Amino acid sequence: MPPVEEAPAPELVVDAEGLCKRYRFGGEDVGVLAGVDLKIGAGEVVALRGPSGSGKSTLLNLLGCLDRPSAGRYVLAGCDVSALSRAAQAWVRLHYVGFVFQSFNLIAHATAVENVALPLYYSGVPRKRREDMARALLDQVGLGNRHAHLPAQLSGGQCQRVAIARALACNPRLLLADEPTGALDSRNGAEVLQVMLDLQRRQRLTMVLVTHDPAIAKLADRQVHLLDGRVVETEARAA
């Protein structure tokens, strides 16, 4: 049984109110987020922007249930996940959230198919079925001829495509991307971003991405600007 109650996918995927996060460093209490409100609808793309130390990564960690808020309430896809146990957080991450990282985070000794199939393994999908699903996902990101390749045999852009396919393996309701093109050159970065946006539109994914690139941020439906742990501006995409 799942540690959180299943709920139908609502129109509001992210509903966060008053999110705060504080850490203890060397006996000192340090505030990183100071009352963030954020609502994101189904199928919306939101870019988080702000200088280093503004709280973008901390907010992304809270949205992905990698951490718990010190205060505030967070409802993800209709489920209040504000104070989940670690086991419940892990279940939510597996079934509700897909992650794409700047550094790919692929398993070096595993093939592309094996990397993509890993979340399906933890979901209990039988081997033949998960491998078939992984191959289909790799086909969707343009790697139909790279199923058996190891990460070392792939370019940076191809590795990120594998990571995108892996993020989508469990059909998440929320896709989180932390500087997904930051480790790529401009050509590969543009291609990877286009793959992500094409899949987002096709599957009506809700996506939150952290980026320092204004050209990428302008492709989002909204840009949310953070400073000193607070939302200071929200900017809608020009019509």
Backbone as CSV, one residue per row, in Angstrom:
resi,resn,N_x,N_y,N_z,CA_x,CA_y,CA_z,C_x,C_y,C_z
1,MET,0.846,-1.194,0.000,0.000,0.000,0.000,0.882,1.245,0.000
2,PRO,0.497,2.274,-0.763,1.280,3.498,-0.772,1.175,4.223,0.552
3,PRO,2.243,4.942,0.978,2.219,5.637,2.260,1.404,6.921,2.222
4,VAL,0.954,7.359,1.056,0.070,8.504,0.954,-1.134,8.073,0.149
5,GLU,-2.256,8.696,0.404,-3.487,8.324,-0.278,-3.456,8.781,-1.714
6,GLU,-3.774,7.890,-2.636,-3.852,8.253,-4.044,-4.985,9.246,-4.254
7,ALA,-4.774,10.192,-5.169,-5.803,11.177,-5.467,-5.819,11.405,-6.962
8,PRO,-6.978,11.712,-7.529,-7.016,12.016,-8.956,-6.205,13.268,-9.254
9,ALA,-5.618,13.313,-10.438,-4.785,14.459,-10.805,-5.641,15.718,-10.866
10,PRO,-5.370,16.724,-10.018,-6.156,17.947,-10.026,-5.610,18.931,-11.050
11,GLU,-6.329,20.018,-11.276,-5.831,21.054,-12.164,-4.642,21.784,-11.555
12,LEU,-4.582,21.821,-10.210,-3.461,22.446,-9.525,-2.517,21.341,-9.065
13,VAL,-1.336,21.271,-9.667,-0.376,20.224,-9.317,0.469,20.635,-8.126
14,VAL,0.915,21.885,-8.084,1.692,22.409,-6.957,0.875,23.487,-6.252
15,ASP,0.668,23.294,-4.965,-0.046,24.278,-4.150,0.724,24.439,-2.846
16,ALA,1.611,25.425,-2.818,2.483,25.650,-1.666,2.149,26.987,-1.018
17,GLU,2.066,26.974,0.294,1.744,28.187,1.041,2.718,28.354,2.203
18,GLY,3.378,29.505,2.242,4.228,29.853,3.370,5.389,28.927,3.607
19,LEU,5.980,28.377,2.547,7.094,27.437,2.719,8.312,28.149,3.298
20,CYS,8.800,27.624,4.395,10.021,28.126,5.022,10.987,26.962,5.198
21,LYS,12.260,27.269,5.106,13.277,26.251,5.364,14.439,26.893,6.097
22,ARG,14.779,26.275,7.238,15.890,26.748,8.052,16.825,25.577,8.322
23,TYR,18.124,25.863,8.390,19.130,24.851,8.670,19.975,25.298,9.859
24,ARG,20.604,24.322,10.505,21.561,24.623,11.571,22.961,24.451,11.030
25,PHE,23.736,25.501,11.046,25.131,25.465,10.602,26.010,25.958,11.742
26,GLY,26.829,25.050,12.291,27.749,25.452,13.347,27.058,26.076,14.533
27,GLY,25.889,25.547,14.875,25.153,26.088,16.013,24.324,27.311,15.696
28,GLU,24.376,27.769,14.459,23.623,28.967,14.064,22.423,28.562,13.213
29,ASP,21.286,29.200,13.452,20.055,28.948,12.710,20.037,29.844,11.471
30,VAL,20.042,29.220,10.275,20.131,29.976,9.026,18.857,29.771,8.210
31,GLY,18.200,30.860,7.854,17.002,30.787,7.038,17.335,30.821,5.557
32,VAL,16.753,29.903,4.787,17.003,29.839,3.341,15.749,30.226,2.559
33,LEU,14.596,29.729,2.987,13.320,30.138,2.407,12.490,30.804,3.492
34,ALA,11.807,31.879,3.114,11.093,32.691,4.102,9.661,32.963,3.656
35,GLY,8.841,31.921,3.618,7.427,32.114,3.334,7.097,32.183,1.854
36,VAL,7.424,31.133,1.111,7.187,31.105,-0.335,5.793,30.547,-0.622
37,ASP,5.022,31.285,-1.401,3.736,30.821,-1.923,3.913,30.525,-3.412
38,LEU,3.444,29.362,-3.851,3.607,28.992,-5.258,2.487,28.047,-5.665
39,LYS,1.780,28.419,-6.723,0.727,27.576,-7.288,1.029,27.353,-8.767
40,ILE,1.003,26.073,-9.183,1.329,25.720,-10.559,0.258,24.776,-11.078
41,GLY,-0.334,25.141,-12.196,-1.402,24.338,-12.769,-0.892,23.184,-13.597
42,ALA,-1.771,22.232,-13.856,-1.429,21.078,-14.681,-1.026,21.539,-16.079
43,GLY,0.099,21.006,-16.559,0.571,21.340,-17.891,1.321,22.653,-17.999
44,GLU,1.577,23.295,-16.869,2.272,24.583,-16.889,3.782,24.381,-16.767
45,VAL,4.551,25.269,-17.419,6.012,25.281,-17.308,6.421,26.545,-16.560
46,VAL,7.139,26.371,-15.461,7.564,27.497,-14.633,9.082,27.470,-14.497
47,ALA,9.707,28.611,-14.717,11.155,28.744,-14.553,11.443,29.466,-13.246
48,LEU,12.296,28.881,-12.411,12.755,29.528,-11.185,14.056,30.258,-11.473
49,ARG,14.086,31.538,-11.140,15.275,32.341,-11.414,15.678,33.116,-10.169
50,GLY,16.936,33.522,-10.168,17.449,34.294,-9.046,18.931,34.061,-8.888
51,PRO,19.617,34.945,-8.165,21.067,34.777,-7.970,21.375,33.586,-7.092
52,SER,22.634,33.172,-7.082,23.073,32.092,-6.195,22.739,32.452,-4.755
53,GLY,22.200,31.472,-4.023,21.831,31.720,-2.640,20.443,32.280,-2.455
54,SER,19.682,32.396,-3.539,18.336,32.975,-3.429,17.304,31.967,-2.950
55,GLY,17.637,30.672,-2.991,16.723,29.653,-2.498,16.129,28.770,-3.577
56,LYS,16.606,28.887,-4.822,16.025,28.113,-5.934,16.168,26.614,-5.716
57,SER,17.377,26.164,-5.418,17.612,24.727,-5.254,16.891,24.188,-4.031
58,THR,16.855,24.967,-2.962,16.130,24.539,-1.763,14.650,24.382,-2.065
59,LEU,14.078,25.321,-2.802,12.670,25.226,-3.177,12.432,24.001,-4.057
60,LEU,13.337,23.761,-5.003,13.200,22.593,-5.874,13.242,21.302,-5.052
61,ASN,14.120,21.249,-4.039,14.197,20.071,-3.169,12.895,19.846,-2.408
62,LEU,12.272,20.924,-1.962,11.000,20.791,-1.254,9.907,20.327,-2.204
63,LEU,9.880,20.879,-3.417,8.860,20.485,-4.387,9.006,19.020,-4.776
64,GLY,10.239,18.523,-4.777,10.493,17.130,-5.141,10.491,16.172,-3.974
65,CYS,10.114,16.660,-2.782,10.086,15.823,-1.573,11.447,15.216,-1.255
66,LEU,12.501,15.920,-1.613,13.834,15.528,-1.176,14.120,16.058,0.222
67,ASP,13.303,17.003,0.666,13.448,17.603,1.983,12.066,18.049,2.436
68,ARG,11.931,18.331,3.727,10.665,18.793,4.284,10.774,20.259,4.674
69,PRO,9.703,21.027,4.535,9.758,22.427,4.964,9.806,22.544,6.483
70,SER,10.442,23.597,6.970,10.438,23.880,8.407,9.084,24.413,8.839
71,ALA,8.397,25.066,7.911,7.049,25.572,8.169,6.359,25.727,6.820
72,GLY,5.037,25.799,6.861,4.270,25.959,5.632,3.594,24.667,5.218
73,ARG,2.828,24.748,4.139,2.040,23.605,3.666,2.294,23.402,2.182
74,TYR,2.459,22.138,1.799,2.712,21.803,0.396,1.804,20.660,-0.017
75,VAL,0.933,20.925,-0.978,0.041,19.920,-1.541,0.507,19.629,-2.959
76,LEU,0.869,18.378,-3.220,1.371,17.948,-4.521,0.345,17.015,-5.156
77,ALA,-0.211,17.438,-6.283,-1.178,16.625,-7.016,-2.317,16.151,-6.116
78,GLY,-2.774,17.038,-5.241,-3.903,16.735,-4.387,-3.558,16.074,-3.069
79,CYS,-2.278,15.765,-2.824,-1.860,15.104,-1.586,-1.017,16.057,-0.746
80,ASP,-1.373,16.227,0.516,-0.589,17.055,1.430,0.672,16.280,1.803
81,VAL,1.811,16.769,1.331,3.073,16.059,1.561,4.000,16.851,2.489
82,SER,3.450,17.790,3.226,4.259,18.712,4.017,5.119,18.028,5.065
83,ALA,4.594,16.996,5.702,5.302,16.396,6.835,5.378,14.879,6.708
84,LEU,5.647,14.406,5.514,5.716,12.966,5.287,6.937,12.350,5.961
85,SER,6.824,11.076,6.291,7.991,10.321,6.749,8.948,10.140,5.583
86,ARG,10.150,9.690,5.872,11.126,9.466,4.801,10.644,8.393,3.833
87,ALA,10.006,7.349,4.355,9.500,6.284,3.485,8.403,6.819,2.571
88,ALA,7.529,7.658,3.112,6.457,8.229,2.300,7.008,9.189,1.260
89,GLN,8.024,9.965,1.635,8.681,10.853,0.675,9.254,10.057,-0.489
90,ALA,9.899,8.940,-0.184,10.496,8.114,-1.227,9.425,7.591,-2.175
91,TRP,8.279,7.190,-1.633,7.187,6.705,-2.475,6.680,7.815,-3.388
92,VAL,6.515,9.021,-2.862,6.041,10.159,-3.657,7.042,10.493,-4.760
93,ARG,8.329,10.509,-4.413,9.350,10.814,-5.430,9.286,9.817,-6.578
94,LEU,9.082,8.551,-6.240,9.077,7.510,-7.261,7.854,7.605,-8.166
95,HIS,6.705,7.917,-7.598,5.456,7.832,-8.350,4.924,9.175,-8.846
96,TYR,5.322,10.275,-8.214,4.756,11.575,-8.562,5.733,12.509,-9.268
97,VAL,7.047,12.290,-9.057,8.040,13.291,-9.459,9.108,12.669,-10.347
98,GLY,9.483,13.401,-11.409,10.631,13.031,-12.234,11.694,14.104,-12.105
99,PHE,12.958,13.689,-12.045,14.068,14.624,-11.854,15.022,14.575,-13.048
100,VAL,15.448,15.754,-13.499,16.508,15.869,-14.499,17.570,16.785,-13.909
101,PHE,18.801,16.264,-13.772,19.874,17.011,-13.130,20.886,17.502,-14.164
102,GLN,21.596,18.550,-13.802,22.622,19.100,-14.689,23.704,18.073,-14.998
103,SER,24.045,17.242,-14.006,25.153,16.289,-14.168,24.694,14.897,-14.603
104,PHE,23.446,14.777,-15.054,22.870,13.544,-15.606,22.574,12.480,-14.540
105,ASN,23.566,12.191,-13.670,23.398,11.194,-12.605,23.017,9.811,-13.146
106,LEU,23.666,9.412,-14.227,23.444,8.071,-14.774,24.387,7.072,-14.101
107,ILE,23.996,5.800,-14.081,24.850,4.738,-13.552,25.844,4.349,-14.636
108,ALA,27.132,4.496,-14.346,28.164,4.358,-15.367,28.218,2.959,-15.983
109,HIS,27.971,1.922,-15.180,28.119,0.545,-15.691,26.802,-0.005,-16.248
110,ALA,25.771,0.820,-16.333,24.474,0.368,-16.836,24.212,0.944,-18.224
111,THR,23.559,0.168,-19.066,23.216,0.642,-20.409,22.116,1.696,-20.330
112,ALA,21.858,2.324,-21.464,20.791,3.321,-21.520,19.463,2.718,-21.096
113,VAL,19.148,1.527,-21.609,17.899,0.858,-21.240,17.862,0.581,-19.741
114,GLU,18.956,0.104,-19.183,18.991,-0.222,-17.758,18.840,1.028,-16.896
115,ASN,19.455,2.136,-17.329,19.304,3.388,-16.576,17.856,3.856,-16.573
116,VAL,17.220,3.807,-17.729,15.833,4.276,-17.824,14.892,3.357,-17.066
117,ALA,15.195,2.063,-17.068,14.314,1.078,-16.434,14.431,1.049,-14.910
118,LEU,15.444,1.715,-14.351,15.687,1.608,-12.909,14.476,2.033,-12.060
119,PRO,13.839,3.174,-12.315,12.662,3.526,-11.503,11.543,2.497,-11.630
120,LEU,11.415,1.885,-12.799,10.390,0.864,-13.000,10.693,-0.392,-12.186
121,TYR,11.978,-0.698,-12.024,12.374,-1.809,-11.163,11.898,-1.565,-9.734
122,TYR,12.139,-0.346,-9.221,11.720,-0.032,-7.856,10.204,0.046,-7.731
123,SER,9.510,0.255,-8.856,8.046,0.267,-8.844,7.451,-1.134,-8.938
124,GLY,8.316,-2.139,-9.112,7.832,-3.511,-9.156,7.372,-3.974,-10.525
125,VAL,7.752,-3.265,-11.585,7.365,-3.667,-12.936,8.217,-4.866,-13.355
126,PRO,7.618,-5.926,-13.906,8.390,-7.099,-14.339,9.461,-6.730,-15.366
127,ARG,10.528,-7.519,-15.386,11.705,-7.178,-16.198,11.395,-6.949,-17.672
128,LYS,10.692,-7.866,-18.303,10.411,-7.722,-19.738,9.609,-6.444,-20.006
129,ARG,8.620,-6.209,-19.167,7.778,-5.030,-19.341,8.575,-3.751,-19.144
130,ARG,9.420,-3.676,-18.113,10.157,-2.436,-17.868,11.198,-2.180,-18.957
131,GLU,11.804,-3.244,-19.494,12.764,-3.047,-20.573,12.067,-2.571,-21.846
132,ASP,10.881,-3.095,-22.118,10.111,-2.631,-23.274,9.720,-1.160,-23.103
133,MET,9.305,-0.807,-21.890,8.926,0.583,-21.625,10.134,1.511,-21.757
134,ALA,11.288,1.059,-21.267,12.507,1.872,-21.352,12.918,2.092,-22.803
135,ARG,12.825,1.054,-23.630,13.166,1.199,-25.045,12.221,2.191,-25.730
136,ALA,10.942,2.116,-25.403,9.972,3.034,-26.003,10.271,4.474,-25.601
137,LEU,10.661,4.696,-24.353,11.001,6.042,-23.896,12.265,6.564,-24.584
138,LEU,13.254,5.701,-24.749,14.469,6.108,-25.463,14.147,6.455,-26.907
139,ASP,13.240,5.715,-27.517,12.809,6.053,-28.878,12.187,7.448,-28.904
140,GLN,11.412,7.783,-27.888,10.739,9.078,-27.848,11.721,10.240,-27.758
141,VAL,12.876,10.024,-27.120,13.861,11.107,-26.994,14.930,11.025,-28.071
142,GLY,14.693,10.211,-29.098,15.600,10.174,-30.242,16.820,9.302,-30.076
143,LEU,16.750,8.299,-29.195,17.901,7.411,-28.967,17.554,5.961,-29.302
144,GLY,16.790,5.784,-30.359,16.390,4.446,-30.755,17.538,3.536,-31.117
145,ASN,18.681,4.104,-31.494,19.846,3.291,-31.863,20.920,3.289,-30.777
146,ARG,20.556,3.654,-29.561,21.538,3.738,-28.470,21.100,2.940,-27.239
147,HIS,20.192,2.002,-27.410,19.639,1.267,-26.277,20.705,0.576,-25.437
148,ALA,21.700,-0.017,-26.083,22.682,-0.841,-25.372,23.964,-0.090,-25.032
149,HIS,23.998,1.211,-25.277,25.215,1.984,-25.027,25.342,2.359,-23.545
150,LEU,26.585,2.365,-23.062,26.882,2.858,-21.725,27.014,4.387,-21.766
151,PRO,26.865,5.076,-20.617,27.012,6.538,-20.614,28.328,7.021,-21.219
152,ALA,29.418,6.275,-20.995,30.718,6.688,-21.535,30.758,6.628,-23.056
153,GLN,29.835,5.901,-23.646,29.768,5.791,-25.112,28.797,6.796,-25.727
154,LEU,28.245,7.668,-24.900,27.281,8.658,-25.362,27.819,10.069,-25.183
155,SER,27.337,10.980,-26.011,27.696,12.390,-25.844,26.937,12.970,-24.651
156,GLY,27.319,14.183,-24.241,26.620,14.829,-23.135,25.146,15.017,-23.432
157,GLY,24.836,15.447,-24.646,23.442,15.634,-25.023,22.662,14.327,-24.994
158,GLN,23.297,13.244,-25.435,22.638,11.943,-25.415,22.436,11.447,-23.983
159,CYS,23.425,11.684,-23.123,23.268,11.309,-21.712,22.085,12.041,-21.082
160,GLN,21.932,13.324,-21.411,20.815,14.058,-20.836,19.478,13.555,-21.381
161,ARG,19.460,13.092,-22.624,18.234,12.493,-23.171,17.882,11.204,-22.427
162,VAL,18.906,10.418,-22.087,18.663,9.219,-21.278,18.077,9.624,-19.925
163,ALA,18.639,10.678,-19.332,18.143,11.150,-18.034,16.697,11.625,-18.133
164,ILE,16.341,12.269,-19.230,14.956,12.716,-19.432,14.031,11.503,-19.537
165,ALA,14.442,10.506,-20.321,13.639,9.295,-20.452,13.456,8.616,-19.097
166,ARG,14.521,8.552,-18.313,14.428,7.956,-16.970,13.455,8.743,-16.092
167,ALA,13.487,10.069,-16.186,12.606,10.917,-15.379,11.137,10.675,-15.694
168,LEU,10.853,10.241,-16.928,9.474,10.040,-17.357,9.001,8.599,-17.192
169,ALA,9.881,7.722,-16.707,9.593,6.286,-16.696,8.331,5.943,-15.918
170,CYS,8.095,6.585,-14.782,6.948,6.254,-13.935,5.769,7.199,-14.148
171,ASN,5.778,7.881,-15.290,4.660,8.770,-15.647,4.389,9.796,-14.550
172,PRO,5.378,10.642,-14.232,5.227,11.571,-13.102,4.205,12.662,-13.383
173,ARG,3.709,13.232,-12.304,2.807,14.375,-12.431,3.577,15.691,-12.434
174,LEU,4.815,15.654,-11.932,5.651,16.859,-11.857,7.058,16.510,-12.314
175,LEU,7.584,17.284,-13.265,8.956,17.112,-13.753,9.788,18.287,-13.260
176,LEU,10.864,17.995,-12.527,11.752,19.014,-11.986,13.096,18.932,-12.698
177,ALA,13.566,20.058,-13.193,14.828,20.095,-13.944,15.726,21.180,-13.368
178,ASP,16.895,20.780,-12.894,17.851,21.711,-12.283,18.970,22.000,-13.277
179,GLU,18.905,23.155,-13.925,19.879,23.548,-14.946,20.101,22.404,-15.948
180,PRO,19.059,21.936,-16.612,19.182,20.729,-17.448,20.118,20.879,-18.642
181,THR,20.433,22.106,-19.049,21.347,22.301,-20.174,22.676,22.910,-19.722
182,GLY,22.870,23.020,-18.402,24.050,23.718,-17.882,25.368,23.060,-18.217
183,ALA,25.383,21.723,-18.424,26.623,21.004,-18.710,26.824,20.768,-20.204
184,LEU,25.981,21.385,-21.037,26.017,21.131,-22.477,26.412,22.382,-23.243
185,ASP,26.969,22.171,-24.454,27.229,23.320,-25.319,25.899,23.839,-25.859
186,SER,25.954,24.982,-26.529,24.716,25.659,-26.930,23.873,24.817,-27.884
187,ARG,24.514,24.105,-28.829,23.746,23.310,-29.794,23.055,22.148,-29.107
188,ASN,23.820,21.377,-28.303,23.226,20.238,-27.598,22.202,20.706,-26.570
189,GLY,22.479,21.834,-25.934,21.541,22.370,-24.958,20.209,22.714,-25.596
190,ALA,20.258,23.345,-26.768,19.026,23.707,-27.469,18.248,22.457,-27.884
191,GLU,18.967,21.432,-28.336,18.298,20.197,-28.760,17.640,19.488,-27.576
192,VAL,18.342,19.413,-26.454,17.793,18.765,-25.262,16.578,19.527,-24.744
193,LEU,16.677,20.846,-24.733,15.544,21.648,-24.278,14.333,21.438,-25.167
194,GLN,14.560,21.338,-26.470,13.442,21.119,-27.386,12.801,19.757,-27.147
195,VAL,13.626,18.747,-26.873,13.089,17.421,-26.557,12.191,17.503,-25.326
196,MET,12.658,18.201,-24.287,11.882,18.326,-23.061,10.565,19.048,-23.303
197,LEU,10.607,20.133,-24.049,9.393,20.911,-24.294,8.411,20.154,-25.179
198,ASP,8.929,19.402,-26.146,8.047,18.599,-27.003,7.318,17.540,-26.173
199,LEU,8.059,16.860,-25.302,7.441,15.850,-24.443,6.474,16.486,-23.456
200,GLN,6.833,17.657,-22.952,5.963,18.353,-22.002,4.621,18.684,-22.638
201,ARG,4.665,19.188,-23.863,3.412,19.545,-24.542,2.609,18.291,-24.894
202,ARG,3.303,17.275,-25.365,2.623,16.057,-25.809,1.931,15.354,-24.641
203,GLN,2.586,15.342,-23.481,2.050,14.619,-22.335,1.385,15.543,-21.316
204,ARG,1.337,16.824,-21.620,0.774,17.829,-20.707,1.406,17.716,-19.317
205,LEU,2.738,17.633,-19.314,3.470,17.557,-18.061,3.507,18.918,-17.382
206,THR,3.524,18.890,-16.073,3.816,20.093,-15.300,5.318,20.099,-15.044
207,MET,5.975,21.219,-15.377,7.437,21.240,-15.291,7.922,22.498,-14.577
208,VAL,8.869,22.294,-13.677,9.544,23.398,-12.999,11.024,23.248,-13.276
209,LEU,11.641,24.302,-13.802,13.070,24.222,-14.095,13.805,25.412,-13.512
210,VAL,14.993,25.137,-13.007,15.897,26.175,-12.533,16.857,26.496,-13.662
211,THR,16.982,27.769,-13.987,17.900,28.156,-15.061,18.422,29.565,-14.829
212,HIS,19.668,29.777,-15.236,20.245,31.120,-15.246,20.190,31.740,-16.644
213,ASP,19.722,30.972,-17.622,19.709,31.422,-19.008,18.395,32.130,-19.312
214,PRO,18.425,33.438,-19.560,17.173,34.163,-19.824,16.454,33.681,-21.072
215,ALA,17.201,33.185,-22.069,16.563,32.686,-23.287,15.733,31.445,-22.992
216,ILE,16.224,30.572,-22.113,15.472,29.388,-21.717,14.276,29.796,-20.862
217,ALA,14.498,30.695,-19.922,13.424,31.117,-19.023,12.247,31.720,-19.786
218,LYS,12.530,32.390,-20.880,11.457,33.036,-21.647,10.534,32.031,-22.331
219,LEU,10.981,30.780,-22.448,10.143,29.750,-23.051,9.110,29.207,-22.069
220,ALA,9.278,29.494,-20.781,8.351,29.023,-19.767,7.073,29.863,-19.795
221,ASP,5.999,29.292,-19.260,4.752,30.043,-19.149,4.886,31.175,-18.144
222,ARG,5.671,30.916,-17.093,5.914,31.939,-16.075,7.351,31.864,-15.586
223,GLN,7.900,32.999,-15.218,9.180,33.056,-14.536,8.924,33.535,-13.113
224,VAL,9.421,32.750,-12.148,9.292,33.121,-10.744,10.674,33.520,-10.243
225,HIS,10.820,34.778,-9.850,12.109,35.312,-9.415,12.201,35.278,-7.892
226,LEU,13.294,34.676,-7.405,13.521,34.605,-5.962,14.709,35.469,-5.563
227,LEU,14.627,36.020,-4.376,15.728,36.786,-3.800,15.655,36.639,-2.287
228,ASP,16.761,36.215,-1.695,16.841,36.063,-0.241,15.699,35.209,0.312
229,GLY,15.380,34.128,-0.424,14.398,33.176,0.066,12.959,33.585,-0.100
230,ARG,12.697,34.613,-0.885,11.326,35.080,-1.102,11.053,35.241,-2.594
231,VAL,9.791,35.078,-2.963,9.383,35.389,-4.330,9.213,36.897,-4.435
232,VAL,9.987,37.514,-5.322,9.933,38.969,-5.446,9.240,39.421,-6.718
233,GLU,9.098,38.500,-7.683,8.435,38.879,-8.928,7.984,37.609,-9.667
234,THR,6.826,37.697,-10.280,6.343,36.641,-11.153,6.040,37.267,-12.510
235,GLU,6.618,36.687,-13.552,6.547,37.273,-14.888,5.948,36.262,-15.865
236,ALA,4.806,36.601,-16.440,4.151,35.729,-17.410,4.807,35.879,-18.782
237,ARG,4.773,34.791,-19.555,5.343,34.852,-20.898,4.549,35.809,-21.771
238,ALA,5.253,36.573,-22.559,4.596,37.530,-23.442,3.765,36.794,-24.486
239,ALA,2.599,37.304,-24.770,1.705,36.656,-25.749,2.272,36.776,-27.154
